[in-house]
Structure formats: structure tokens, C-alpha cells
């Protein structure tokens, strides 16, 4: 008999590619932090047996009911000029997969996490689920971008409005899900930002990207050299202002984020853009605290070497230089 969970589930979506090692580690960490919350991973059928963990419910995308909205999204003829067409299309497609899952399970509420985001504390979210005055919440990155590294759904009808907004706007130039998330909040249809970026009127903070990127590094794909550069600050309007930040562990073993201009805030989530996610929660906390304590030297700012990104760039170079072939949008994680 399968175990039943009273709380809305944590749902990860990783379709179109093999689940990465950092995602497998992240699933273990969440199982450790939240033993009483159901954790679901939706993957392509080809990779259904890659994650062999009896405490994680693995569902194949293909087993979910047919979806007219997903088919409509797939049919849209979006023109891209960059090489990340597959990445941005898949990261937006996941919303429609989440909707298929919710419809199949008759769910009205859930918590969705990207594969490189860690929810450190769910108590505030669980309390907010009891309220009926909101439908969708996620972190703010800056004035124009929302971030679905953490997406909390409280009303399915509001989430469906967001899917409709995607369908109506997806063919606009190079627009991505982050643009659409930012715009959707401004429509005042039940979507709101979690305490994040410059919206710090509470005692906690959710990391859109700024905190994890500053301390643990950026995705090496976004850096000139294949290193996960640290110490990066987002200067965009509305972004989290970073001056001299610290992450500490208080006497209650709560992870706290602080800076020179703000009081201590409970860090409820962290977006690990560098994908440096260790095997368990204890190692994760140690890594975060060590990177916070480190002297911010040039070597620290260079970040960790990413061998997979190096390999991607090497193969891409060979394609272009020696095979006279168009560069591939190649990803090993």
C-alpha cells in the first residue's frame, strides 16, 4: 500500500533529457528535509528508471493524459536567433506538463521546483496554503523578470490563466518564461511575488537567483571561461541589492541571510545556478556556510571548474572548425 501525504506535493519536471546527477542529489536532499511531503519527478519515459529511489514517485510524461493546451503550445511557430531554442522551449513546456499532472491527480495545489533549486523551509508556504486570497507565487529576479525556480500553485484556475497568457504571447520575438512571469504578476489576476529581490517586507527571503549565484556560482555556460563564477551582482532595477552579504546558521539551526542594509532573514530557498548540489543536506549546509565565510579573493570569484561545460564547448568547437557543421545546442547536464 502506497504512503499517503496530507500536504501538497513537491513536483520536479525533467523531460527531454536524462536526469542529471545534481537533480538526483537534490531529490535526496528534499526527501531528507521533508519526510512528510510527497515528492514527484516527471521525466520522459526513456529515463523513467534512471532515478531508483523508492521514496520518490517517478512518472513518465507520456503516461499523463493528453492535453489540448500542450499541443497548442507545441504547434506555435516561434523564431529564435540564439542557440538555446530547446532549452527555453522545454523550460516553458514544463508548465503545461505540470497542468497535465494536476489534472490527472485532481490537484488544486502543489509546489514546483527547478532541478537546481532547494526549498530549505516550507512552513510559511504551508501556512499560506490555508489562505484563499492568492493563486500563484514565485520569486522575483528583477523589475522585468519573474523566476519559476520555485513555483507555488494555490489555485488551478489562476495557473490556467498563466498558461493562456503563455499561448497568447509565446511567439513574441525572443521572449522567455521569465519575461512572461514578470508580466503576468503585473496583470493582477492572482499571481504574486514571494518575498525576494527588493520585496523584503517580511522576516524571510526566497532566492530567485541572486543569493545562490553570488555565493555558490553562476552556471558556467554563462561565463566566458568554463568556471562557475562567484561574487556576481545583478545591477538591474528591482534586483536584490548585494553589498556585503553573509549566510549564517543561528542557534536554532535556521539558515539566515543578512546584508549591511537588511536585518536577518530566514533563507527559505536557494537557487544553485552552478548546479553544485552535494549528496545530502548536511554537506549542502556546510558548502553554503564555507562559501559565505571564504575570503572573496580572485580565485574564489573565478569559481569551480565545470568539466561538462568545457566538454560541450570543445565538441562545439570541433563541429564548427573541423567538420564545417553548424554549432550544436549540446548539453551534458
N, C-alpha and C positions, 0 to 999 in steps of 0.2 A: 504494500500500500504506500503510495507516494505521500510525502510530507506536505501538510498544508501550512500556508503562511498567512497571517492576518493583515499584513501590510502590503501596499502596492509594490510590485516587483522592481528590481533594478534590471534594466534591459540594455544589452550591448548589441550592436549591429555591425557585422564584418562580412559583407558579401562581395563577391567578385575577386577575392584573393584569399590566400591561406592565412589563417590566424597567426599573428606574429608571436614571438617569444615574450615580448613585453606585454602583450594582451593576456597571454596565459598567466603570466605573473600577476597582472592586475586583477584578474578574476580570483586568484588565490587570496590576494590581499583583501578584496571585498568580502569574500566568504569569511575571512578571519575577523574583519571589523563588524560585519553584520550577520551573525549566525542565524538570526530570526527573520531575515528578509529573503524572499525568493530571488535568485539570480538567474537570468536567462541570457543566452547567447544565440543570436540568429546568424547563421552562416549559409554559404552556398552548399548545396547537397554534396558536392565533390569533397568538401572539407569537414563534413559533419563529425567524423571520427578522429579529427586531429586533437580536439580537446577532450581528453579522457579523464574527466573529473566527475564522480557520481554526485557531487554536491552542486553541480552546475547543470541546469536544464538546457540542452543544446537542441535547437530547432533549425531545420533546413528552410531556407527561404521558399524553395519550390513546394513545400508542404502546406504553405499558407494559402488561404482562399484567393481566388482570382480577384483582381482589383481594377475597376474601371479607371480610377484616378491615376494609378501607377501606369497603366497602359497609355493614358493620355500624356503623362509626363515623358514616357519613353518616345512617344511619337513627335514630340516637339523638335523642331529643326533649329537647334542653337548653333551659332557660328562662333568658334573660338580662334584666337590668333596665337595663343600660347601652347605649351606642350602639356598642360595639366588638365586637358579635357576630361579624361577618365576619372581623375581624382575629384574634381569639382562636381562632376555628374553623379558619381557614386555617393559623395558626402551629402548630396541633396536628395538622392533617391532613397536614402535610409529613412527619411521622414515618412515616405509612403509605405515602406516596409513596416515601420512602427505602427502605422494606422491599420495595416492588414493584420498584424499581430493582435492589436487591441480589439479589433472587430471579431477576430476568431475566438478570443478568450472572453468576450463581452466585458472588457475592462473600461473603466472611465478615468482611471488614474494610473500613472506609472512614473518612474524616474529613469531617464535615458542618460547614459554616459558614453562619451567617446572612448576609444580604446586606450588613450593616453591620459585620461583624467581620473583622479582618485577622489572619491567622496570620503572625507575624513570624519564627518559627523552628520547624521541625518535627523537629529532631534528637532531642529527648527522646521525642517521640511515636513516632518511627520505631524507636527502641531498645526502647520499651515494647511495641511490637507483637510483639517476639520472645518475650515472656513469656506464660504461659498462666494466670496467677492472677487475671485480671480480664476483664470482658466489656464494660463501658460506662463511659465517663468524660466529665465535663463540669464547668464551673466552678460554684462555689457563689456565690450572691449574698448570702444571709444565712441565719440558722438555719432558716427555713421555705422558702426558695426555692432551687431549682437554676436554671441558665441554660443553654439549648442554643444560645447564640451560637456555641459550639464543642462539637460532639458527636463523640466518638471511639468507634467501634464496633470491638471486637476479637473478639466472639463473637456471632454472629447469634441464637443461642438466648436469650441474655440480653436482647438488643434486643427479641426477640419477647415475652419476659416483660413488658417495659415496655409494649409495645403492648396486651397483655392487661390490664395494670393500668389503662391509659387507658380501655379499653372498660368495665371494671368500675366506674369512678369518674367518668366524664365528666359524668354527669347530676347530680352533686352541686352544687347551688347555682351560685355564680359561680366555681367552681374553674377554674384555667387550667393550661396545661402547666407553668408554673413551680412551682406548688404540687405537681403530680404528680411532677416531677423531684426535688423536695426530699423528698417522702415515699418515693419509690422507693429512694433511697440508704439510708434507714433500714431497709429490709426485708432488707438484707444478702444480696442474690441475685446479686451480681456487678457491681453498679453502685457507682462510687466518684466522689468529687470530685477534680478536678485541683487542684494547688496554687493556691489562690485564697482570697479573703476572709480569714478568720482562720486558715486552714490553711497556714502558711508555714514548714514544717519543711525545705524543700529550698532550692536555690540559684536557683530560678526562680519566676515567678508568671504565671498566666493570668488575664486580666481578665474577670470576669463582666459588670460594667458600671461599677463604681466609678471606675476609673482613667480610662477614656475619657470618662466623664461629667464628672469633675472638671476635666480639662484641656481637652477639646475640646467640651464642652457636652452638655446633655440634648436629647432630642427636643423641639422647640418645641411639639409637641402637648400635652406635659405641663406647660407653663409658662403662667402667666396671660396674659402678653404673647407675641406670636409671635417670640420670640427664644430661641435655644438656650443657656439659662442655664448658666454655668460655675461652678466652685467649689462644687458641691453635694456634700454628705457624707451618706452613709447611716448613720443612727444606730441602725438595727435591730440586735438581738442577732446576733452572728456575722458581721456585715458587716466589710469591710475598714476598719480604723481609719485614718483620714486625719488627720494632724496638720500637717505641713509637707512635702508630697511634692515630689519632683523626678524628672524624666526626663532622663537624660544619655546621651551616646554615649561609650563607653570607647575605649581605644586600639586595640581590635580591631574597632571599628565595630559593637559589640554595643549594642543599646538596653537601658539599665539603669533600673530603677525603684528608688527609695530614699525612705525617710522617717526621721524622727528616732529612731524606736524599732526600726527593722529595718535589716539590712545591705543591701548592694547585691544586687538580684535581677534576673536576666535576664528581661526582659519578652517572653514568648513569644507573647502575643496581646493585641490591644486591641479593645475593643468601642466603635465610634464611634457612639454613640447619636444624635448630632446629624446624622448622615448626611453630614458634611463630608468626603468622601473625594475626594482630588485624582486627577489623571490618571496619576501614576506614583509609584514607591516613593521616589524622591529628594524629591519635593515633600511626600510624606506624612511622612517623617522630619523635614524642615525645619519643617513645620507643628507637629508634636508638640513638637519642641525649642523653637520660638519661643513656643508657648503655655505651656510649662513655665517659660521664662525671664521671661515677662511679669510686670510688677507686677500684683498681684491687686487692681486698682482696681475701683470700682463699674462702670465701663464694661466692663472685662474680664468681670466677673461677669454682666453683662447678656447677653453672648454675641452671636452673629451673628444678624442679622435673617433669618427664614425666609419668603421671599415666597410659597412654595407653601402653607404653613400659614395665612398671612394670607389667601390667596385662598380656601382651604377654609372659613375662619371667616366670610368675607364672604358667600359663596354660601349658607352655612348660615343666616346672619342674614336674608338676603333671603327664603329659603324660609319661615322662621318668621314674619317680621314682615309681609311684603307678600303672599306667596302663601298664607298661612294653612295651610301644609303642614307635616307633621311633619319635624323636622330629619333630614337625610340623613347616613349614615355615609360621608362623602365623603373620598376620599384621592387626592391627585395624585402621590404617590410612595410 
